[in-house]
Amino acid sequence: MPLLPYLLAGLDGLPGGHSTAIFFSGLLSGLTPVLVYWLAKRLFGELSGRAAGILAGFYGPFVLYSCAMVPASLASLLNAAFLLCVVVAMEKRTKPILLSAGVLLGLATLARAQNLAFVPVCLGLVVILLKSERIRSLVLLGVGFGFVLLPVAIRNVVVTGDLTLVASNGGVNFYIGNGDGANGIWRAPAGVRRTRVEMMEDARSIANEAAGNVLSPEEVSSYWLRRALVEMKADPSRSFRILLRKAWLSVAAFEVPNVIDGQVYREFSPVLWLSFLSWGLLFPLALLGCFQGLRSGGKEQLFPLLFLVCGMLLLVAFFVNARFRVPLAPALLVFAGRGVEWMIQLARTREWKPFSGVVGVMIGLLFLLHRSPFQEEEAAKLRSNSYQLAAQSFRSAGEFPSVRVNLMKALDLEPDSTEILFGLGRVGEQIAESVGLGDPKKKEFLDEAFLYYRRVLKAKPDDFKANLNLGVLILREHLKPGVEIRVALLAEARQCLERAVHGDPSNVSGWIGLGMARSAGGDRPGTLEAYERAHELDGKNENLRKRIESLKAQE
């Protein structure tokens, strides 16, 4: 998905930098409901257009992602623009409109690589729907599409040596959604870390190790695809259950969080409470509008319909999360607007029998779609992860009290998570550092840090980070000139730091801290050993060199 980074890099170069980028991101996102209005109006008329535009304005994920600068928001805009342009092109078929439709499809594919699956469907529809000028239309669409994608493909060949149109992580994503341990949503496969960069590094390393040589990005993707297919074949019943679950998740009201969770961010933004519409509310309306539209509308509506069908099939084939579903919303909203128009027409003409039947079906679908697709424990883990991600955002902004608040909420949902406990210990330290020396709250936050680090070590005695942080914290707060440190605390600090350097012998801070702890306990040989190990790792540290020389002079 290279389009968004390129766009953000350009916007960051403008006066105002990051703030300007956020402003333009919100501005562009605000155009999506307008394009949805025009598209629905073009297909079904003014009333459907107005209904679709209003629904789009109150669709929660549109508002949530509008200033988040994630590909989903840009992809939604470009998908709406492409669908509108291609529908217009079927009627007017002028060279500028057909070229523009191809360019917009290319840009939408760069923003969301899954759109590649719709390209042959789109071209097939052009052939079927047009009775004349088919070749000309296909060529113009292809030229526009190639104009956008060809430079990216050339760049990928130059950088990786592989002919990759957009991205080469499809195999990894397929394994995430279908391999052993898959649950229908994003998850880190065994042996793979969670962040995107780390995930791709680990996926590459595992594939290289299995092959016994260094693989290209396309070969890495192929390895994970083959591995997923082998594991699916080994347990077909599990694979079928996962497919059914993904099919349910693709239509359910629950927005599977990934990086950003609307339910969590509503606690910080009153605007999100106004954007109350969800996929689960729109999907029954869209089914109604699709049924009525196919009975009375033109064939051009097949473009948004098949775009929506292709997108949802890809969700089922890979995995479901809110950010992958949002770019499909423009097509969904068009048919939801048509569904609203039909209900209004039934009410105006007082056709109460079909109206009541439609309302009954709608209520039944709403009830089914709003049932939680997750067990209570699984839902709690998802929400906890969202609070942790929110805490990371606040940490980046230096708002440590807000970090603490969100981590406490996460801990309420996962009381035994050592990752959350460690985070609370670290933020307790950070808040204490920002508090004045005479402030009684300083001790309160330090005590919290001690408590949470010790809880981590009670569950995982060899946890490297907790051992290092607790050992260093004890020395920093209790090993002071003129103050005698308690024997038990000194022994705890020494034990923690010994575990830390055992877990990571290359950690300089751990060896320095261990040297200080041994020095406070009168262990001169042990102190010298620790300082020498630290100096081997950090030969430019003059303080270490002087300490070592001083200790040797005392022998």
Disulfide bonds with the S-S distance in Angstrom:
none
